Amino acid sequence: MTKKILMLAGDYVEDYEAMVPFQALLSVGFEVDACAPDRKSGDTVPTAIHDFVGDQTYRETPGHQFAINIDFDKVNPADYDGLYVCGGRAPEYTRLNKRIIEITQHFFETNKPVAAICHGIQILTTARVLEGRTLTAYVAVGPDIELAGGTWKNIPADQAIVDGNLVTSPAWPGHPAILKEFYKLLGVEISGN
C-alpha cells in the first residue's frame, strides 16, 4: 500500500522547499497531496526564491507556480501517513488559518512523522506542539521556538535534527538530510551501491 504524505504550502512558499521535496517524495513511491488554504486541486500558488547575496537577510525573487493537487476543504489528516511543512514566506500567514493548525496538531497527537523546514516551523510554534522538543529552523525563527517551549539548535543549513516523530532543517541546502530522516520515520529504507 502506498504511503500518503500531506504537504502544506501557500502563496510565496520557498520554491525549492516545495518543489524539491514534492518531487523527491514522488520519486520513491509516495503519494503526495499538496494543499494551501483557499485553494482547490488544479490551482497554483506563486513561489519565491530565497538566496543570500550579501545582505543581512535573504533576498526574495519570484520563483515558479507550484501546483496544488487537492482541495484544501477536502483534506482529512487521518488519511495521511506523514506531514511535510514547507518554508518560505507562506507560513507567516498560513499559520493564522485555524484548519492548518488543526491539521498540524493531528499529526503530533497521533505521533505520525512530520518534516518541517526553514520558516515552516512557524506553523508548529503556532500549533503549540514544540514543548520539550529540540529542533532547528531558519535562525530568525529560533526565538519563536524558544517561546513555544522548544529548544532551538543553530546547525549548518545542510543538516537536520530528529526528535521523536519530528525532523527539521534550517533551509533548503538540508534537503538530503531532512528527506533521508523523514524516509526513516516513515519506515522506508533507501539503499544504494
C-alpha positions in Angstrom: 0.0 0.0 0.0 1.4 3.4 -1.0 2.0 5.8 1.9 0.4 9.2 1.6 2.1 12.5 2.5 0.3 15.8 3.0 2.3 18.9 2.1 1.4 22.3 3.5 2.1 25.2 1.1 0.7 28.7 0.4 1.4 31.8 -1.6 5.2 32.6 -1.7 6.2 29.2 -0.3 10.0 28.9 -0.9 10.4 27.5 -4.4 13.0 24.7 -3.6 11.3 23.9 -0.2 8.1 23.0 -2.1 9.3 21.7 -5.5 12.2 19.5 -4.3 10.6 17.5 -1.5 7.4 17.1 -3.6 9.3 15.6 -6.5 11.7 13.6 -4.2 8.8 12.0 -2.3 7.0 11.1 -5.5 10.3 9.6 -6.9 10.4 7.0 -4.2 6.8 6.0 -4.5 4.9 8.2 -2.0 1.6 9.7 -2.9 1.8 13.4 -2.2 -1.1 15.8 -1.8 0.0 19.5 -1.8 -2.6 21.8 -0.3 -2.9 25.5 0.5 -5.6 27.4 2.3 -8.5 28.5 0.0 -7.1 26.6 -2.9 -8.6 23.7 -4.9 -6.9 20.9 -7.0 -5.6 22.4 -10.2 -4.9 25.8 -8.6 -1.3 27.1 -8.2 0.5 29.2 -5.7 3.4 31.5 -6.6 6.7 30.6 -5.1 9.7 32.7 -4.1 13.4 32.0 -4.2 15.3 32.9 -1.1 19.1 33.5 -1.6 21.8 35.1 0.4 23.7 37.7 -1.7 25.5 39.7 0.9 22.6 41.5 2.7 21.7 41.0 6.4 19.0 38.6 5.4 17.9 36.6 2.3 16.7 38.3 -0.9 13.4 37.2 -2.2 12.8 36.9 -6.0 10.0 35.4 -8.0 10.0 31.6 -8.5 7.6 29.3 -10.3 3.9 28.4 -9.9 3.5 25.3 -7.6 0.6 23.1 -8.4 -1.9 22.3 -5.7 -3.4 18.8 -6.2 -6.1 18.5 -3.5 -8.9 20.8 -2.4 -8.0 22.3 0.9 -11.5 21.8 2.2 -11.4 18.1 1.5 -8.2 17.4 3.5 -8.7 14.8 6.2 -5.4 14.4 8.1 -6.4 10.9 9.2 -5.9 9.8 5.6 -2.1 10.6 5.7 0.9 8.8 7.0 3.1 11.9 7.2 3.2 15.7 7.0 5.7 17.9 5.2 5.6 21.6 6.1 7.3 23.8 3.6 9.1 27.1 4.4 9.3 30.5 2.8 7.0 33.4 3.5 3.8 31.3 3.4 4.0 30.0 7.0 3.9 33.5 8.4 0.2 33.8 7.3 -0.9 30.2 6.8 -0.4 29.7 10.5 -3.3 32.1 11.0 -5.6 29.6 9.4 -7.4 27.6 12.1 -7.6 24.5 9.9 -3.8 24.5 9.2 -3.3 24.4 12.9 -5.8 21.6 13.5 -4.2 19.5 10.7 -0.7 20.1 12.2 -1.9 19.1 15.7 -3.4 15.9 14.4 0.0 14.6 13.2 1.5 15.3 16.7 -1.5 13.9 18.6 -1.2 10.7 16.5 2.6 10.6 16.6 2.8 10.5 12.8 6.0 11.6 11.0 6.4 15.3 10.5 9.1 17.1 8.5 9.4 20.9 8.7 11.9 23.2 7.1 13.1 26.8 7.5 10.1 29.1 8.3 7.7 26.1 8.2 8.4 25.8 11.9 6.3 28.9 12.4 3.3 26.7 11.8 4.5 24.3 14.6 5.1 27.2 17.0 1.5 28.4 16.5 0.1 24.9 16.8 1.8 24.7 20.2 3.4 21.2 19.5 7.0 22.0 20.4 7.0 21.9 24.2 10.1 19.9 25.3 11.3 19.3 21.8 14.7 20.0 20.3 14.7 21.2 16.7 16.1 23.7 14.2 14.8 26.3 11.8 15.9 29.4 10.0 17.8 31.5 12.5 15.1 34.2 12.7 12.6 31.5 13.8 14.8 30.4 16.7 13.2 32.8 19.3 9.7 31.6 18.3 10.8 28.0 19.1 12.1 29.0 22.5 8.9 31.0 23.2 6.8 27.9 22.2 8.7 25.8 24.8 11.2 24.1 22.5 14.9 24.1 22.3 16.4 25.7 19.2 19.7 24.5 17.8 21.6 26.6 15.3 23.1 24.0 13.0 24.6 24.2 9.5 21.9 24.7 6.7 22.7 21.3 5.2 21.9 19.3 8.3 18.7 18.1 10.1 17.6 17.3 13.7 15.3 14.4 14.6 13.3 14.5 17.8 10.7 11.7 18.1 8.4 11.9 15.1 9.7 15.3 14.1 12.6 16.1 11.7 13.6 19.7 11.0 16.2 21.5 8.9 17.2 25.2 8.7 16.9 25.7 4.9 16.8 24.1 1.5 20.5 23.0 1.5 19.3 20.5 4.1 17.0 18.6 1.7 19.2 15.5 1.5 19.4 15.3 5.3 15.7 16.1 6.1 14.4 13.8 3.4 16.7 10.9 4.5 15.4 11.2 8.1 11.8 11.7 7.0 12.0 8.4 5.0 13.3 6.6 8.1 10.4 8.0 10.2 8.0 6.7 7.5 9.6 3.3 7.7 11.1 3.4 4.3 14.7 2.4 3.7 16.6 3.6 0.6 19.9 2.0 -0.1 22.4 2.3 -2.9 25.5 0.7 -4.1 
